[in-house]
Amino acid sequence: MALNLQRVLTLKQLRLVSVLGRELNLSRCADILHSTQPAASRALAQLEDQLQVILFQRTTKRMVPTVAGLSLIQHAHRVLAEIDLAEEDLLGLSGGVSAEMRVGVLAAFSPEVLARAMARSREILPEVLLITQMLPLEVLYEQLLDGRLDLMLAHAELRVDLNLVEVTPLYEEHSTILAGLDHRLHKKKKLSWVDLAQEAWVLPPPHTPLRPKIDRMLSVHRHGDRLGQGPDVQTDSSLLALSLIGQTPMLWAIAHQQAKQFEVTAQVQALRAPAQLLTGPMCCFRLREERLKTQQSIFMGCLRDSARSLAN
C-alpha cells in the first residue's frame, strides 16, 4: 500500500485522531472539537477509508485504538505540538521577541566568528539581550547542564553526555605557537619538538584543552640542560601572555584564529611547529531536553554563517 499522507491527511483529521486517542470516547471528542457525535463518527470512517486501515475498534461502551491507530495518534500529537510551537514562535517574532540569551564561551573560541554572529543576530532580534561569559571549560559545561546557559561555544575535546547535550560543529581549529619577532627560533628553518621544549613557556591554565598537550610535549622532549631559559609561567590573561612573549624569549600556544589577530595587532609571530599540538572542531553545545527557542535557532544559524565565511 502506497500512501502520500501530506495529500491525504488534514489538520482537522489529525486533531480528530489526537483528541479521540486521548478521550477514547466519540461523544467527548465531538464536544471538545465543537462538533456532533454523528459528524465525528463520519469523519473517522472517512479517514479510515482514505487510509485503508482500521484506527479504532468500536464497542458499545468504548473505543480501543489498533496498532495503526496508536501509531497515527503518536504522530498526530507530535505534528500538532510542532504547529503550536510554530504559532508561538511566529507570534513572538511578530510582536518583537523580548528576552535574553546567555552564551558561555571558551576563551579559545574565535572572537571574529562570535562577533559576526552577534552583529547579525542583533539585526534580526533587536529585542534580545545577548549575554556572553568566558569561563573555564568545566564551569561552562556545569552551567549548561544546570540551565544557567542557553548555549555553550567550546572545543570538541570536551567529553559530554550525548544523551543530554546536542553538539553542532562550527569550524575547524588548531593550535599555533607564538613568539616575539626577534626570537631566535624564527631563524631556524626546521624546528623540532626538542627545540620548542627547551624554551620557557607561557602556559594556559590546567583546565584548558591545550594544556595537557603542552604538558605531554614538554615531559617527552624537554631535557635537563636548558641553557638558563628559566621556569615556565602560567596565566589565563591573553594581555599578560602577549606582554611576556614580547619582552622575553618565551613561547605561547593558542588557538590559530586568535593567533592570526595577535600577529596583526601585536609584535608577535607564529613559529613553524613540526605538527599541531591540538586540532579539532569548535562546536555549539545545547541541552537536548530543552526546546530550541526562536532566538537560539537564529543565533546558531548566524554562528554557522559566520563560521562558513571564516572558512572561505
Secondary structure, 3 states (H helix, E strand, C coil): CCCCHHHHCCHHHHHHHHHHHHHCCHHHHHHHCCCCHHHHHHHHHHHHHHHCCCCEEECCCCEEECHHHHHHHHHHHHHHHHHHHHHHHHHHHHCCCCEEEEEEECCCCCHHHHHHHHHHHHHHCCCEEEEEEECCHHHHHHHHHCCCCCEEEEECCCCCCCCCEEEEEEEEEEEEEEEECCCHHHHCCCCCHHHHHCCCEEECCCCCCHHHHHHHHHHHHCCCCCCCCCCCEECCCHHHHHHHHHHCCCEEEEEHHHHHHHHHHCCEEECCCCCCCCEEEEEEEEECCCCCCHHHHHHHHHHHHHHHHHHC
